């Protein structure tokens, strides 16, 4: 079974370790994602997010550049196993060469400092997907679960906890350039704004169903349906607190495979089987996981089969839906 995962934070995690003078790399490491594990699980494409926490840097664009340099270095060092891609055809070419593909994404639109011209720069660097926010209000929009640390709003008169006027302009420019809009972390109103103004399909790269887990980071049924109707895809997130409202006896939100499948079933019922993908959030989440790392994806396939999903449906979820999405947009 081939696999496409729409979101992991592994490059950002390696970057942090390197900043502490630790010698870790993408080929083999103790994290949830490395190339050896990916090969064993038959990965086709992994989206690698450059995650910028605005509360931890005074210069988001510089931090982005530093993380990008780490990504480039890892791609050069391990080019026998993986190559960066910016188009669907490059994914197919890598597959023919028995290589995996790395699609670069950006998690935090404020990296662009509200400057539309920087979108072209990050596009030229290979970014092909971007979230408008992480957990801080910024010049583009309002997050689903805002952290209290900082607020970078610039257009308070038109704010309304959705996209700002600038955020709407960014959406149009992203579509023009070919950067996929990612609405994970965006508020409900922000996602409704994207639905209203988008002319092309978009995604929620790592989000679940709010009907099953009440976190605001998850999607209500109306927005699941709206994303599906726009031709978008939703990547299932493996993070325990986004899967269930109930902790275990040790007060830990443990990520169970059966809960991941519950969310897949629900989204399938609301939006249809063709809107579902995988968005693990590996290396951006804790280790309280039944699905310990990316090498164990057969456990998820087995649980899906047990719950009545046919082999063709599991293929859709594991990679075909997202690959078709990329075929249309990249």
JOGI-V565290 format. One record per residue. RES is the residue in three letters. PHI is phi in degrees with one decimal (* if undefined). D_LAST is the distance of its C-alpha to the last C-alpha in Angstrom with 1 decimal. Layout:
# JOGI-V565290
res=<RES | RES>
phi=<PHI | PHI>
d_last=<D_LAST | D_LAST>
This chain:
# JOGI-V565290
res=<UNK | UNK | UNK | UNK | UNK | UNK | UNK | UNK | UNK | UNK | UNK | UNK | UNK | UNK | UNK | UNK | UNK | UNK | UNK | UNK | UNK | UNK | UNK | UNK | UNK | UNK | UNK | UNK | UNK | UNK | UNK | UNK | UNK | UNK | UNK | UNK | UNK | UNK | UNK | UNK | UNK | UNK | UNK | UNK | UNK | UNK | UNK | UNK | UNK | UNK | UNK | UNK | UNK | UNK | UNK | UNK | UNK | UNK | UNK | UNK | UNK | UNK | UNK | UNK | UNK | UNK | UNK | UNK | UNK | UNK | UNK | UNK | UNK | UNK | UNK | UNK | UNK | UNK | UNK | UNK | UNK | UNK | UNK | UNK | UNK | UNK | UNK | UNK | UNK | UNK | UNK | UNK | UNK | UNK | UNK | UNK | UNK | UNK | UNK | UNK | UNK | UNK | UNK | UNK | UNK | UNK | UNK | UNK | UNK | UNK | UNK | UNK | UNK | UNK | UNK | UNK | UNK | UNK | UNK | UNK | UNK | UNK | UNK | UNK | UNK | UNK | UNK | UNK | UNK | UNK | UNK | UNK | UNK | UNK | UNK | UNK | UNK | UNK | UNK | UNK | UNK | UNK | UNK | UNK | UNK | UNK | UNK | UNK | UNK | UNK | UNK | UNK | UNK | UNK | UNK | UNK | UNK | UNK | UNK | UNK | UNK | UNK | UNK | UNK | UNK | UNK | UNK | UNK | UNK | UNK | UNK | UNK | UNK | UNK | UNK | UNK | UNK | UNK | UNK | UNK | UNK | UNK | UNK | UNK | UNK | UNK | UNK | UNK | UNK | UNK | UNK | UNK | UNK | UNK | UNK | UNK | UNK | UNK | UNK | UNK | UNK | UNK | UNK | UNK | UNK | UNK | UNK | UNK | UNK | UNK | UNK | UNK | UNK | UNK | UNK | UNK | UNK | UNK | UNK | UNK | UNK | UNK | UNK | UNK | UNK | UNK | UNK | UNK | UNK | UNK | UNK | UNK | UNK | UNK | UNK | UNK | UNK | UNK | UNK | UNK | UNK | UNK | UNK | UNK | UNK | UNK | UNK | UNK | UNK | UNK | UNK | UNK | UNK | UNK | UNK | UNK | UNK | UNK | UNK | UNK | UNK | UNK | UNK | UNK | UNK | UNK | UNK | UNK | UNK | UNK | UNK | UNK | UNK | UNK | UNK | UNK | UNK | UNK | UNK | UNK | UNK | UNK | UNK | UNK | UNK | UNK | UNK | UNK | UNK | UNK | UNK | UNK | UNK | UNK | UNK | UNK | UNK | UNK | UNK | UNK | UNK | UNK | UNK | UNK | UNK | UNK | UNK | UNK | UNK | UNK | UNK | UNK | UNK | UNK | UNK | UNK | UNK | UNK | UNK | UNK | UNK | UNK | UNK | UNK | UNK | UNK | UNK | UNK | UNK | UNK>
phi=<* | -75.4 | -137.4 | -123.5 | -114.5 | -83.4 | -161.4 | -144.3 | -110.4 | -64.1 | -62.9 | -64.2 | -70.7 | -61.8 | -55.8 | -63.3 | -66.2 | -64.8 | -62.2 | -97.6 | 63.9 | -94.7 | -92.2 | -123.4 | -143.7 | -83.0 | -67.7 | -142.9 | -153.7 | -85.1 | -83.6 | -82.4 | -130.4 | -148.5 | -66.7 | -62.9 | -65.0 | -62.6 | -60.7 | -63.8 | -95.2 | 71.4 | -69.5 | -97.6 | -139.9 | -121.5 | -78.4 | -105.7 | -85.0 | -94.6 | -96.5 | -114.6 | -89.7 | -62.2 | -79.2 | -115.9 | -142.3 | -88.8 | -136.1 | -56.6 | -68.4 | -65.3 | -62.6 | -58.3 | -61.8 | -67.0 | -67.4 | -61.3 | -63.0 | -63.6 | -57.6 | -59.7 | -61.1 | -65.4 | -65.8 | -68.4 | -66.6 | -121.4 | -68.0 | -72.9 | -111.0 | -149.0 | -137.6 | -70.3 | -131.9 | -128.1 | -135.9 | -60.9 | -62.8 | -67.2 | -62.1 | -65.2 | -63.2 | -61.2 | -60.5 | -62.3 | -88.5 | 60.3 | -114.6 | -83.8 | -115.1 | -116.2 | -103.0 | -89.9 | -129.7 | -123.1 | -109.0 | 136.1 | -66.0 | -70.3 | -53.2 | -78.6 | 55.1 | 72.2 | -105.0 | -57.4 | -65.3 | -72.2 | -60.6 | -63.2 | -65.6 | -70.7 | -60.8 | -64.3 | -80.7 | 111.1 | -66.6 | -126.8 | -156.1 | -150.3 | -84.3 | -74.3 | -136.9 | -113.3 | -107.7 | -121.0 | -59.2 | -139.5 | -71.1 | -99.1 | 176.6 | -117.6 | -82.9 | -67.2 | -129.3 | -66.9 | -79.9 | -81.4 | -63.6 | -142.6 | -138.4 | -103.2 | -62.3 | -126.6 | -128.8 | -63.1 | -68.6 | -118.8 | -73.0 | 55.0 | 59.1 | -124.9 | -75.7 | -79.8 | -57.7 | -66.2 | -60.3 | -65.0 | -64.7 | -62.2 | -57.2 | -62.3 | -71.1 | -60.0 | -64.4 | -64.0 | -76.8 | 108.1 | -101.0 | -70.2 | -76.1 | -115.4 | -95.6 | -57.8 | 80.4 | -83.7 | -65.2 | -56.5 | -64.3 | -61.8 | -67.1 | -61.0 | -64.0 | -62.6 | -57.8 | -72.0 | -99.7 | -70.6 | -104.9 | -130.3 | -60.0 | -139.4 | -134.2 | -117.4 | -68.4 | -151.8 | -142.0 | -118.9 | -100.9 | -68.8 | -62.0 | -101.0 | -149.0 | -79.4 | -60.4 | -65.5 | -68.1 | -85.6 | -95.6 | -68.8 | -57.7 | -61.1 | -79.1 | -57.7 | -64.0 | -64.6 | -62.7 | -62.5 | -65.7 | -82.1 | 86.0 | -88.0 | -127.9 | -123.5 | -89.0 | -68.3 | -95.1 | -93.3 | -71.8 | -51.3 | -65.9 | -98.4 | -104.2 | -148.1 | -83.5 | -112.8 | -73.6 | -81.7 | -63.7 | -95.8 | 61.1 | -111.8 | -83.0 | -84.7 | -82.7 | -102.1 | -61.3 | -64.0 | -74.6 | -58.1 | -66.8 | -58.5 | -67.1 | -61.0 | -60.2 | -65.7 | -64.5 | -61.9 | -66.4 | -85.8 | -107.5 | 96.7 | -62.2 | -82.2 | -100.4 | -103.6 | -137.5 | -112.3 | -144.3 | -52.2 | 69.4 | -52.9 | 67.3 | -115.9 | -127.2 | -76.6 | -99.8 | -84.0 | -130.4 | -72.9 | -86.3 | -62.9 | -159.5 | -72.0 | -79.2 | -105.1 | -64.9 | -62.0 | -63.9 | -69.5 | -60.5 | -62.8 | -65.6 | -63.7 | -62.7 | -61.0 | -89.9 | 100.8 | -76.0 | -77.9 | -56.4 | -66.3 | -70.3 | -65.6 | -62.1 | -58.6 | -68.6 | -72.3 | -159.4 | -67.7 | -61.1 | -71.4 | -63.6 | -63.9 | -61.2 | -68.5 | -58.9 | -75.2 | -107.1 | -115.8>
d_last=<22.9 | 19.4 | 18.1 | 14.9 | 16.1 | 14.2 | 16.8 | 19.6 | 21.7 | 22.9 | 22.1 | 23.8 | 26.7 | 27.1 | 27.1 | 29.9 | 31.9 | 31.6 | 33.0 | 35.9 | 36.4 | 35.4 | 34.2 | 31.2 | 28.0 | 25.0 | 26.5 | 29.4 | 30.4 | 32.2 | 29.2 | 27.3 | 24.4 | 24.9 | 23.7 | 26.8 | 26.5 | 22.8 | 24.0 | 26.8 | 24.7 | 22.1 | 19.0 | 15.7 | 13.4 | 14.9 | 13.5 | 16.0 | 17.0 | 19.1 | 21.6 | 24.0 | 27.2 | 28.6 | 32.0 | 32.1 | 31.1 | 32.6 | 29.7 | 26.3 | 24.5 | 26.7 | 26.2 | 22.4 | 23.0 | 25.3 | 23.0 | 20.2 | 23.0 | 23.7 | 20.2 | 20.3 | 23.8 | 22.9 | 20.1 | 22.7 | 25.5 | 23.8 | 21.7 | 23.6 | 21.9 | 18.5 | 16.0 | 13.4 | 9.7 | 6.9 | 4.7 | 5.5 | 8.4 | 9.7 | 10.1 | 12.1 | 14.0 | 15.0 | 16.2 | 18.3 | 19.8 | 20.6 | 18.7 | 16.9 | 13.5 | 13.5 | 10.7 | 12.4 | 13.0 | 15.9 | 18.6 | 20.7 | 19.7 | 23.2 | 22.3 | 21.4 | 25.1 | 24.3 | 23.3 | 20.4 | 20.4 | 19.6 | 16.1 | 15.4 | 17.2 | 15.3 | 11.9 | 13.7 | 14.8 | 11.4 | 11.2 | 8.0 | 10.1 | 13.7 | 16.8 | 19.2 | 22.2 | 23.7 | 27.4 | 28.7 | 28.8 | 27.2 | 26.6 | 23.5 | 25.0 | 27.1 | 26.4 | 27.3 | 30.0 | 31.1 | 32.9 | 36.1 | 35.7 | 34.2 | 33.0 | 31.0 | 31.1 | 31.5 | 31.7 | 34.2 | 35.3 | 32.1 | 31.1 | 32.0 | 30.1 | 26.7 | 24.3 | 26.3 | 26.0 | 24.2 | 21.7 | 21.1 | 20.6 | 18.1 | 16.1 | 16.1 | 15.1 | 12.3 | 10.9 | 11.9 | 10.3 | 6.8 | 8.5 | 8.6 | 12.3 | 14.3 | 17.7 | 19.5 | 22.7 | 22.7 | 25.9 | 26.3 | 26.9 | 23.8 | 21.7 | 23.7 | 22.9 | 19.1 | 19.7 | 21.9 | 19.9 | 16.2 | 14.9 | 11.6 | 11.5 | 11.9 | 13.3 | 16.5 | 15.6 | 19.3 | 21.7 | 24.5 | 26.9 | 29.6 | 31.9 | 32.4 | 32.4 | 33.4 | 31.5 | 29.8 | 26.6 | 26.3 | 25.1 | 27.8 | 27.7 | 27.0 | 23.8 | 22.6 | 23.3 | 21.6 | 18.3 | 18.5 | 19.5 | 16.5 | 14.3 | 13.6 | 14.4 | 17.2 | 17.6 | 21.3 | 23.1 | 26.0 | 28.1 | 31.6 | 32.3 | 29.3 | 30.5 | 34.1 | 36.6 | 39.4 | 40.0 | 41.9 | 45.6 | 44.8 | 43.0 | 39.6 | 36.4 | 35.7 | 32.4 | 33.4 | 31.2 | 32.9 | 31.8 | 28.1 | 28.7 | 30.5 | 27.5 | 25.3 | 28.0 | 28.3 | 24.7 | 24.7 | 27.8 | 26.5 | 22.9 | 22.8 | 21.7 | 18.1 | 17.4 | 18.4 | 16.9 | 18.3 | 18.4 | 21.5 | 22.1 | 23.9 | 25.7 | 25.6 | 28.1 | 31.7 | 33.0 | 34.7 | 32.5 | 33.5 | 30.1 | 31.0 | 28.0 | 24.9 | 27.1 | 28.7 | 25.9 | 28.2 | 30.5 | 27.9 | 27.3 | 31.1 | 31.6 | 29.1 | 31.1 | 34.3 | 33.2 | 32.6 | 28.9 | 28.5 | 26.7 | 24.0 | 23.5 | 23.4 | 20.7 | 18.6 | 19.3 | 19.0 | 15.5 | 14.8 | 14.0 | 11.4 | 9.9 | 10.0 | 8.4 | 5.3 | 5.9 | 6.2 | 3.8 | 0.0>
